[in-house]
Structure formats: C-alpha cells, structure tokens
Amino acid sequence: MTTHLESLRKKVEELGYDAYVVADEMNVRYLTNIPMPEAILLLVKRDGDYVLYATSSHSRAAKSNAGNICEIKTAKVGQPSRDLLLADLTQMNAKQIGFDALSAEAYRGLSEKAKATRFVPDAATMWGLRMIKSEDEIQNVRKSAKIADEGQKAAVRTVRPGMREYEVAAEVEHAMRILGSENEGHIYGPMVASGPRTLLGSTSGWVTDRTIGEGELVIVDTGATINGYRTDSARTYVAGKPSMNQKEMYDLVRKAWRAAFSRVRPETITSEVDVAARRVFGEYERYFDHAIGHGVGLSLPEPPRMIKDSREILKENMVVTIEPALYLDGIGGILVEDTVLVVKDGAERLTAPPLEWNA
C-alpha cells in the first residue's frame, strides 16, 4: 500500500537514512500489498522513490503486481538482485542505509563493496509500523477470525474416541479452506495433540497418526489466513466425558484467560497481561511455561512480546493473542487461546469459540 510506503519513507527521513532496504518477504508484502519471495529487495529512498529489485524468474510477477507503485529493476539470469541494489547505492553516494533483515552473505557483500556506506540493522522500524494495524488490516484479521471459528466448530464435531489426530486436522483445515482461507494460519498446518502429547503444547510436532482415546484431552491449535493476515486460536477438548481433575484445571485456565483479557488495553505494559494470568494460577503457575501471548498479523508470531519480563506497551489497533495454559503430568495439557484487538477502552475478541465445555 502506498500509505505504508509513505509511512516508511517518513521514518527514513526522521532517522537520517539516505534510504532503507527491505529484504524480509513479509515486510515487502506489508509495504506493497503483494506477496513476493525473499529473492526480491525493496529500496525506499528518502526522496520518495521506491525501487523493487527482482530476479529474472520473478520479474513478470513484480511488474504485473507492483509496477504501478515501484520502479522495477530485473537482474540477469543467475545474478543476485542485490547486485542491482549495490549499483544504485553506489550511484547515490549513500552515507547511511537502514535495513530490516539482510542475510549474513548479503550484508557482507554490500558492506565490502560499498565501503563508504554505513549499513544499519534496524528491524525495529518496520515492526514499529507493522504492530499498529490499519483499518484494512483489521478487516482482514476479522474475516480470518470468523473462518478460524468455523475451524474450531469442525473440531467440536470431529474430536471423539477412535479418530486419529490427522483426521481431526484434515476436517479443521477443510472447513476453513472452503470458506476462503488462503492457508492454515500456522506454517505447519493445524496442531492437533491428544493424550500425553498435549503436554508438549505447541512443540508437539503438530499432527501424528495417533488414535484419540476415551476421555483424553485434545488440543486443537489453528487459524485462518485472509490476504496474508493470520489469526491464532486454540481450544482443548475432551474425547468423551471429562474427569473432575480435567474440569478443575480447565476452569482455572479459563479464569486465567479472563484475567489476562481484562488487562489488555492501550498503554498497558505487556508483562502485566502475563502476570494477571499467573496470579490466577497461584501454586500451579510453574506449570505454565510459555508467554501469555504474542502479536499476530502477516507473521505468526510477531511483536509485541507478551511475556512477564517485557516492557513493551500495548497500543490501540494492535492485534495480539491471549493463550494461558497448564501442563500437568497425569492430567495433560490444557490450552485456551484467542486473537484479540486492542481497542480504545480495552480489548475485543476476534476469534470467539465458546470458552465453556458442554460436557
């Protein structure tokens, strides 16, 4: 979007850079609204010129999709696109260039050949822009969230004794795909973990052919994607009738979710959200071994960090997750997660499957 490009150009001017190099593919997509591979580089100049450097194999796509907002320069077959970037930087007599995420090889190559130019690693500038969502971005996340809710409804219909984890995952993803999700919100597809595998949480290896047993806990961690924007949603189900211990632990996790959610509002330090959940857990706090949440957008996860030692500040129109959990030997793992929007006077749930068990 040209508005995002202009916002970055203004930051380039404020920071005293001659230009800023964008190498991360999600940052390129954020700035141009076009999915581009990592082989493409974007140069944002202080004077307002925008140049996209494409490899020969991606030239047609770049010209077709971004030719109206950027000048497109194409490398020869087998030539790295950074060679064209280097030629332009040399011609500019650039003194200081900010960048988001150059590879070690690219950084070394540019630094050695453009000795008069200082290259400044500055991913924070891009994240500062991306963390605050525009209305268009929020609408994409809203649409994604509604589809993710349908994925969880599919899980409710599918989780039962005798089903395999990959069968549940297939039903969840199918339900979202037919409603328009570009892909499942996670890189590796839906996470379905049952029985003792729930103790592994998000490190469970995602999906196996394990058969779900009677009375076992099943974590379904999933999300949808619309125009590149993702959501993150998790629920823990029981294949059958829950035990008293399972009910008690689930109620505790649900209370922690509500406590954390109540702390989400503009100007709150993110660590306060994490601490709110941990206070509810009390003596069980040691069984909650990850952050209360993270940012969500084109990437998953992304800043801000929602951990107990973070000093980042929540701002209106940030999109974050709330995901308290307990992992107890003998009971299993219980995780509840939603994607929420920071609004003027608090927070709004975007993903909203029921928090209650019907069993």
C-alpha positions as CSV (number, residue, x, y, z in Angstrom):
1,M,0.0,0.0,0.0
2,T,1.3,3.4,-0.9
3,T,0.3,4.7,2.6
4,H,2.6,2.1,4.2
5,L,5.4,3.0,1.8
6,E,4.9,6.7,2.7
7,S,5.0,6.0,6.4
8,L,8.3,4.2,6.0
9,R,9.7,7.0,3.9
10,K,8.9,9.5,6.6
11,K,10.7,7.2,9.1
12,V,13.7,7.1,6.8
13,E,13.8,10.9,6.8
14,E,13.3,11.2,10.6
15,L,16.2,8.7,11.2
16,G,18.6,10.4,8.9
17,Y,18.9,7.5,6.5
18,D,19.6,8.1,2.8
19,A,17.4,5.0,2.2
20,Y,16.1,1.8,3.7
21,V,16.5,-1.7,2.3
22,V,13.6,-4.1,2.8
23,A,14.6,-7.8,2.4
24,D,12.1,-9.7,4.6
25,E,9.3,-11.0,2.3
26,M,6.6,-10.2,4.8
27,N,7.8,-6.6,5.1
28,V,7.8,-6.4,1.3
29,R,4.2,-7.7,1.3
30,Y,3.2,-5.2,4.0
31,L,4.6,-2.3,2.0
32,T,3.3,-3.3,-1.4
33,N,0.3,-5.5,-0.6
34,I,1.9,-8.1,-2.9
35,P,3.2,-11.5,-1.9
36,M,6.8,-11.6,-3.0
37,P,9.6,-14.2,-2.5
38,E,12.7,-13.5,-0.4
39,A,14.7,-13.1,-3.6
40,I,13.2,-9.6,-4.1
41,L,14.6,-6.5,-2.4
42,L,12.9,-3.1,-2.0
43,L,14.7,0.2,-1.7
44,V,12.8,3.1,-0.1
45,K,14.6,6.3,-0.7
46,R,14.3,9.4,1.4
47,D,13.2,11.5,-1.6
48,G,10.2,9.2,-2.2
49,D,11.5,6.9,-4.9
50,Y,10.7,3.2,-4.5
51,V,12.7,0.6,-6.4
52,L,11.9,-3.2,-6.4
53,Y,14.8,-5.4,-7.4
54,A,13.6,-8.7,-8.9
55,T,15.4,-11.8,-10.0
56,S,14.8,-12.8,-13.6
57,S,12.4,-15.6,-12.7
58,H,10.2,-13.1,-10.7
59,S,10.3,-10.1,-13.0
60,R,7.0,-10.7,-14.7
61,A,5.1,-11.1,-11.4
62,A,6.8,-8.0,-10.0
63,K,6.0,-5.8,-13.0
64,S,2.4,-7.1,-13.1
65,N,1.7,-6.6,-9.4
66,A,3.9,-3.7,-8.3
67,G,4.8,-1.8,-11.5
68,N,2.3,1.0,-10.6
69,I,3.9,1.9,-7.3
70,C,7.6,1.0,-7.7
71,E,10.2,1.1,-10.3
72,I,11.1,-2.5,-11.2
73,K,14.7,-3.5,-12.0
74,T,15.4,-7.0,-13.1
75,A,18.6,-9.0,-12.6
76,K,20.0,-11.2,-15.3
77,V,19.6,-14.9,-15.1
78,G,21.8,-16.2,-12.2
79,Q,22.6,-12.7,-11.0
80,P,21.6,-11.8,-7.4
81,S,19.2,-8.9,-7.2
82,R,21.5,-7.3,-4.6
83,D,24.0,-6.5,-7.4
84,L,21.5,-4.1,-8.9
85,L,20.8,-2.6,-5.4
86,L,24.6,-2.2,-4.9
87,A,24.9,-0.3,-8.2
88,D,22.2,2.1,-7.2
89,L,23.6,2.7,-3.7
90,T,27.0,3.5,-5.2
91,Q,25.4,5.9,-7.6
92,M,23.5,7.6,-4.7
93,N,26.7,8.1,-2.7
94,A,24.7,6.9,0.2
95,K,26.2,7.5,3.6
96,Q,23.8,5.6,5.8
97,I,21.3,2.9,4.9
98,G,18.9,1.2,7.2
99,F,17.8,-2.4,6.6
100,D,15.4,-4.9,8.1
101,A,16.9,-8.4,7.7
102,L,19.7,-8.9,5.3
103,S,21.4,-12.4,5.3
104,A,24.9,-12.5,6.5
105,E,26.1,-13.1,3.0
106,A,24.2,-10.2,1.6
107,Y,25.3,-7.9,4.4
108,R,29.0,-8.9,4.0
109,G,28.8,-8.4,0.2
110,L,27.2,-5.0,0.4
111,S,29.5,-3.8,3.2
112,E,32.6,-4.9,1.4
113,K,31.7,-3.3,-1.9
114,A,30.1,-0.1,-0.6
115,K,32.8,0.8,1.8
116,A,31.7,4.5,2.1
117,T,28.2,3.4,3.2
118,R,27.2,2.5,6.7
119,F,24.6,-0.2,6.9
120,V,22.5,0.0,10.0
121,P,20.5,-3.1,11.2
122,D,17.1,-1.7,12.1
123,A,14.2,-4.2,12.1
124,A,12.5,-2.2,14.8
125,T,11.5,0.5,12.3
126,M,9.5,-2.0,10.3
127,W,8.0,-3.6,13.4
128,G,7.0,-0.3,14.7
129,L,4.9,0.3,11.6
130,R,3.5,-3.3,11.4
131,M,2.4,-3.6,15.0
132,I,-0.2,-0.9,14.7
133,K,-2.8,-2.3,12.2
134,S,-4.7,-0.1,9.7
135,E,-8.5,-0.5,9.2
136,D,-7.9,-2.6,6.1
137,E,-5.6,-4.9,8.0
138,I,-8.0,-5.2,10.9
139,Q,-10.8,-6.2,8.5
140,N,-8.6,-8.9,7.0
141,V,-7.9,-10.3,10.5
142,R,-11.7,-10.1,11.4
143,K,-12.5,-12.2,8.3
144,S,-9.7,-14.6,9.1
145,A,-11.0,-14.9,12.7
146,K,-14.5,-15.8,11.7
147,I,-13.2,-18.5,9.5
148,A,-10.9,-19.8,12.3
149,D,-14.0,-20.1,14.5
150,E,-15.5,-22.4,11.9
151,G,-12.4,-24.5,12.1
152,Q,-12.9,-24.9,15.8
153,K,-16.6,-25.9,15.2
154,A,-15.3,-28.6,12.9
155,A,-13.0,-29.8,15.7
156,V,-16.0,-30.0,18.1
157,R,-17.8,-32.2,15.6
158,T,-14.8,-34.4,14.9
159,V,-13.0,-35.0,18.2
160,R,-14.1,-38.3,19.6
161,P,-12.5,-41.6,20.6
162,G,-11.2,-43.6,17.7
163,M,-10.3,-40.6,15.5
164,R,-6.7,-40.1,14.5
165,E,-5.1,-36.7,15.0
166,Y,-4.5,-36.2,11.3
167,E,-8.2,-36.9,10.6
168,V,-9.2,-34.1,13.0
169,A,-6.6,-31.7,11.4
170,A,-8.0,-32.5,7.9
171,E,-11.5,-31.7,8.9
172,V,-10.5,-28.5,10.6
173,E,-8.4,-27.3,7.7
174,H,-11.1,-28.3,5.1
175,A,-13.7,-26.3,7.0
176,M,-11.6,-23.2,6.7
177,R,-10.4,-23.7,3.2
178,I,-13.9,-23.9,1.7
179,L,-14.7,-20.6,3.3
180,G,-11.8,-18.9,1.7
181,S,-8.8,-19.3,3.9
182,E,-5.6,-19.0,1.8
183,N,-3.9,-21.5,4.0
184,E,-3.9,-22.6,7.6
185,G,-2.7,-19.8,9.8
186,H,0.3,-21.8,11.1
187,I,3.3,-22.7,8.9
188,Y,2.9,-26.4,9.5
189,G,-0.9,-26.6,9.4
190,P,-3.3,-27.3,12.3
191,M,-1.8,-28.6,15.5
192,V,-3.8,-31.5,17.0
193,A,-2.3,-33.1,20.1
194,S,-4.0,-35.8,22.1
195,G,-3.5,-37.6,25.4
196,P,0.1,-37.4,26.6
197,R,1.1,-35.4,23.6
198,T,-0.9,-32.4,25.0
199,L,1.9,-32.0,27.5
200,L,4.2,-30.9,24.6
201,G,1.9,-27.9,23.8
202,S,2.9,-26.1,20.7
203,T,6.1,-28.2,20.4
204,S,4.0,-31.4,19.9
205,G,5.1,-31.9,16.3
206,W,1.7,-30.7,15.2
207,V,-0.1,-33.9,13.9
208,T,0.5,-37.6,14.1
209,D,-1.4,-40.8,13.3
210,R,-2.1,-41.3,17.0
211,T,-5.6,-42.6,17.8
212,I,-7.5,-40.5,20.3
213,G,-8.6,-42.5,23.4
214,E,-11.7,-42.3,25.5
215,G,-11.6,-39.4,28.0
216,E,-8.4,-37.9,26.6
217,L,-7.6,-34.2,26.3
218,V,-7.2,-33.0,22.7
219,I,-5.6,-29.6,21.9
220,V,-6.6,-28.1,18.6
221,D,-4.4,-25.0,17.8
222,T,-5.3,-23.5,14.4
223,G,-6.0,-20.3,12.5
224,A,-7.0,-19.0,9.0
225,T,-5.4,-16.6,6.6
226,I,-7.1,-13.8,4.5
227,N,-5.0,-11.6,2.2
228,G,-1.9,-12.8,4.1
229,Y,-3.3,-11.8,7.6
230,R,-3.5,-14.6,10.1
231,T,-5.3,-15.5,13.3
232,D,-4.4,-17.9,16.1
233,S,-7.0,-19.9,18.0
234,A,-6.7,-22.9,20.3
235,R,-9.2,-24.9,22.4
236,T,-8.8,-28.0,24.5
237,Y,-11.5,-30.7,24.1
238,V,-12.3,-34.0,25.8
239,A,-13.0,-37.1,23.8
240,G,-15.9,-38.2,25.9
241,K,-16.8,-37.2,29.4
242,P,-14.2,-35.0,31.3
243,S,-12.9,-36.1,34.7
244,M,-13.2,-33.9,37.8
245,N,-9.5,-33.0,37.6
246,Q,-9.8,-32.1,33.9
247,K,-12.8,-29.8,34.7
248,E,-11.0,-28.1,37.6
249,M,-7.9,-27.5,35.5
250,Y,-9.9,-26.2,32.6
251,D,-11.8,-23.8,34.8
252,L,-8.5,-22.5,36.2
253,V,-7.2,-21.9,32.7
254,R,-10.4,-20.2,31.6
255,K,-10.3,-17.9,34.7
256,A,-6.6,-17.0,33.8
257,W,-7.7,-16.2,30.2
258,R,-10.4,-13.8,31.5
259,A,-7.9,-12.2,33.9
260,A,-5.4,-11.6,31.2
261,F,-8.0,-10.4,28.7
262,S,-9.2,-7.8,31.3
263,R,-5.7,-6.3,31.3
264,V,-5.5,-5.8,27.6
265,R,-5.9,-2.1,26.8
266,P,-3.9,0.8,25.4
267,E,-0.8,1.9,27.4
268,T,-0.7,-1.4,29.4
269,I,2.8,-2.9,29.8
270,T,2.6,-6.4,28.1
271,S,4.1,-8.1,31.2
272,E,1.1,-7.0,33.2
273,V,-1.1,-9.2,31.0
274,D,1.2,-12.2,31.6
275,V,1.3,-11.6,35.3
276,A,-2.5,-11.3,35.6
277,A,-2.8,-14.9,34.3
278,R,-0.1,-16.2,36.6
279,R,-1.7,-14.7,39.7
280,V,-4.8,-16.8,38.9
281,F,-2.8,-19.9,38.6
282,G,-1.2,-19.4,42.1
283,E,0.6,-22.6,43.1
284,Y,0.1,-24.0,39.6
285,E,1.9,-21.1,38.0
286,R,5.0,-23.3,37.5
287,Y,3.0,-25.5,35.1
288,F,2.5,-22.5,32.8
289,D,5.8,-22.5,30.9
290,H,5.4,-20.1,28.0
291,A,4.3,-16.5,27.3
292,I,0.7,-15.4,27.7
293,G,0.7,-14.3,24.0
294,H,2.2,-12.5,21.1
295,G,1.4,-10.3,18.2
296,V,-0.4,-11.5,15.0
297,G,-0.6,-10.2,11.5
298,L,1.2,-11.1,8.4
299,S,3.5,-13.2,10.6
300,L,2.8,-15.6,13.4
301,P,4.1,-14.8,15.9
302,E,5.2,-11.2,15.6
303,P,5.8,-8.4,18.2
304,P,4.8,-7.3,20.7
305,R,6.1,-9.9,23.1
306,M,3.6,-10.8,25.8
307,I,6.0,-12.2,28.5
308,K,6.4,-11.5,32.2
309,D,9.7,-9.5,31.8
310,S,8.6,-7.5,28.8
311,R,8.4,-3.7,28.9
312,E,6.6,-3.2,25.6
313,I,3.5,-1.1,25.6
314,L,0.2,-2.1,24.1
315,K,-1.3,0.4,21.7
316,E,-4.7,0.8,20.1
317,N,-5.1,-1.3,17.0
318,M,-2.5,-3.9,18.0
319,V,-3.6,-7.5,17.4
320,V,-2.4,-10.0,20.0
321,T,-3.1,-13.4,21.4
322,I,-4.1,-14.5,24.9
323,E,-3.1,-18.1,25.5
324,P,-2.9,-19.3,29.1
325,A,-2.2,-23.0,29.6
326,L,-1.3,-25.6,32.2
327,Y,0.7,-28.8,31.5
328,L,0.4,-31.3,34.3
329,D,1.6,-34.9,34.3
330,G,-1.2,-37.3,35.0
331,I,-3.8,-34.9,33.6
332,G,-2.3,-33.5,30.3
333,G,-2.1,-30.1,28.7
334,I,-4.9,-27.6,28.6
335,L,-4.6,-24.5,26.3
336,V,-7.1,-21.8,25.6
337,E,-6.1,-19.1,23.0
338,D,-7.8,-16.3,21.2
339,T,-6.8,-13.5,18.9
340,V,-7.8,-10.1,20.3
341,L,-7.8,-6.5,19.1
342,V,-6.6,-3.7,21.4
343,V,-9.4,-1.0,21.2
344,K,-9.7,2.4,22.7
345,D,-11.2,1.3,26.0
346,G,-10.0,-2.3,26.3
347,A,-9.9,-5.3,24.1
348,E,-12.2,-7.1,21.6
349,R,-12.2,-10.8,21.0
350,L,-11.8,-11.5,17.3
351,T,-11.7,-15.3,17.5
352,A,-14.5,-16.4,19.7
353,P,-15.3,-20.1,20.0
354,P,-17.1,-20.9,23.3
355,L,-14.9,-20.8,26.4
356,E,-17.2,-23.3,28.2
357,W,-17.2,-27.1,27.9
358,N,-20.6,-28.5,27.0
359,A,-19.8,-31.9,28.6
